[in-house]
Amino acid sequence: MIDCGVGVRSLKKSFHNYGLQMQMVHNILITHDHADHVKSVGSISGDLRLPVYTTSEVHAGISRNWCVRRKIDHELARELVKNEEVQIGEFYVTPFTVPHDSSDCVGYSIRHDDICFTLVTDCGHITDEIAHYVSISNYLVIEANHEPGKLASGPYPLHLKERIGGPNGHLSNEACANTLVDNASPCLRHVWLCHLSDENNHPELAKKTIKSVLRDKGIIAGKDFMLDVLKRKTPSEVFNLI
């Protein structure tokens, strides 16, 4: 499991609706310490006795975060070092730096046999390091948070607009599209857009914008690779990647 930002009851209900059991989860990876990613990590980890993997800085941030009422048990905390691959169960996991205004933030490159899955979210801008992990991905979940025009004309106060659009904020639709243009390789099979803003984006707008940018560069979403938008508040369908 990557991140634990929804309530325990909601998570259990989602698992049940898909005929899954919480006991199928064996480990937890955390990207960063903002509440929408870690709200229930202590409860889920503690109830199921699941190890929680992330960097030392993120662990420290979770400990300070008042939104995480139940903290991670010390014996369940596991420390990761960025750009060092570690085997976790059947998977080989490499955390890498993602620029964001949290205590620390990482994306994950996860290998299983010859399959590589990458997650990049809450990302202010794309670095060479992130570009590398995108380029080796078969499956990619990547942030498409906002449309700059909607953000600029929207109701947020100026300081929040500057934070979201800044180098340690969130990735725009256009920035996401350009990341795919610059780094998608023939091995890329499927891309999912994630972390869309309710106020500053819309699923159809994000998909349309990104498909248009790709098409202008000769890349056809749906042909060269599949492109889908992940819902913000409801679970997606189940995808089998292995």
N, C-alpha and C positions, 0 to 999 in steps of 0.2 A: 504494500500500500504506500502511495506517495501522498503525503500531507493528510491532515485530519482537521479540516476546517468546519465541518458540519457537526451538528449535535449527535450524540450517541444514538438516541432514539430514531432520528432520521436516517442515520447510516444503517442501523439494523433493519429498518423498514425497507430500505432500498435493496439490501442483500436478500431479504425474504421475498420481495416481489420478483426477483430474478431466480429464485430457487437456489440461492447461494447461502453458505453458512459463514459466519464471522470466523469460525475456526479454520477456514481455508486461508486466512491471512497468517503469515508466519513472521513477517518483519515489517517495520515502518521506516520509510525514508522521509525526511523533512527538508523542504527547500529553504525556508526562512521562517522568522519568528513573528510575522504579522498574524493577527488574530484569525483572519479568514483562512489561514493555513494550519493553525495549531490549536484551535479552540478546545478540541476534545482529545488531543494526543495523550495527555496524562491518564484520562479515564479509560480509553481504549487499550492503551499499552498496559495499564495496571490490571484491568479486569481480565485481559486475555494473556497477560505475562509476555508481551511482545517486545523484543528489543527495538530501540529507536535509534536510527543511524542519521547523523548529520555532523556538521563541523562543531568544533568546540565553541566558536563564537555564537552559533545558532542555539546550541544547548544553553549557553549563558543567557541569551536573550529570552528564551522560553522561561527560564527560571525567574526572570524579572517581569515577565508579562502578566499583568493582573487579570487579563482575560482568561488565562489558563489557570483555572481554580485548583484543579488537581494536577500537581506537578509530576514529571516523569520520575519514577523510582530510580534511585542512583544505580542500582544493580542492572537496570535495563537500558541505561544510556550507553551508546556506542559512538565512538568518535571517528569521523572520516577526515581524511586529508585530501584536499583538492588535487585533482589530476593524478591521484594514486588509485589504481584499480584494486578492488577488494572483492573476494568471492563471498556472496551472501546466498546460502542455499544453492540453487541451481544457476544462479545468475552472477555475472561479473559486472560490478557497478563502479562507474567512475564519476565522481562529482567534479564539477567545474564552475568557475566563478561566473556569476551573473550580476551585472551592475544594478543595484536597487538600494533604496534608502532604508534598509533594515540592518540589524546587527551584523549580518552576513547573509549572502544569498547564493545558492548553487542551483545549477541544472544537473540533470543526470543522463548519462549515457549508459545503457544497460544492454549487455550482450547475453544471448542464450544460443549456444551453438553458432550458426552463421547469421543469426538475426540480430540487428542492432536497433534498439528503440531509444529515442532521445526526447527529453522534456525540457523546454525552455519557457519559463513564464516569469512574470513580474520583472521585466527586463527593460532597463532604460535605453540601452543601445546595444548593438551587436559588435562584439569584439572579434579579433582574429581567432581567439580560442573557441568562442561559441560557433563561429563560422566553420571551424574544423569539425566539430561534433555534428553539426547539421549536415556537412558534406558526406559523412560516413553512415548516415542514417538510412535504414529501410523504412522505419516508421517514425513520425515526428509529431509531437504535440507542441505547438508554439503559440505564444501570445499574439493576439490581434486586439488590443484593448480599446482603442479609440480612433475616431476619425477627427483629424485636427480641426477641421472647420466646425464640427459639432462641439468639440471641446471649447474652442475659442468663443463661440456664441452661446454656450450653455450657461446654466445657473450657478456653476461653481464659483467661489471667490477666487480672485487672481492668484493668491499664493498656492491654492490647490491646483489650479490650471498649470501654473509654472512647475509645480512638483510632478504632476502626471506627465507633462510634455518634456520634462528635463532629462538629462543624461542618466539619472538614477531613478527614473520614474517607470513609465510603462511604454510598451511598444505600440506604435500606431499601425493601422492597416497597411499604409504605404511602406513603412519600414519592414513589416513582416513580409510583404510581397517582394521587396527588393532583396531581402535575405534569401528567399527561395530562388529568385532569379540568379543571384550571384553564387549560390552554394548547392542547389539541388543537383544531385548526380543521377545517372541512370539507375542506380540501385534503389532510389527512393520510390516507395510503393504507395504510401498513404500519408496525408497530412491532415491533422485536426487543429482547427483554430480554437484557442481557449482564452479564458479570462476576459471576455467581452464586457465592456461597461454597459450598464443599463441606460445611463443618461447620455453617454457620448458615442454610442455605437448601436448597431442593430445587426443581427445575424445575416440578413439578406444584403445589407450594405457592405459588410466586411467581405462576404464571399464574392459579391459583384466587383468590388474594388480590386481585390487580390487577383481574381480571374482575369480582369482587364489588364492589369500590369503584366501578368504572366503572358497573356496572349500577345501583347505588344512586343514581347521578347521571343516569340515563337514557341512558348511553352503552353500546352493545352491541358488545363486541369480536367480530370476525367479520362484523359488519354495517357499523358506522360506519367501522371500519378493521380490518385483519388484525392479529393479535397472536401472536407466536411467541417461543419461548425458544431462545437460542443455546446450544449445548452448550459445556461448559467445556473439555473435553480432546480432543474430536474435531471435525473440521471440519463446518460446516453444509452443507446443500445449496447449490448455486449459484443466486443470484437475479439476474435481469436487470432493472435499474432504468431503463435508458435506452431 
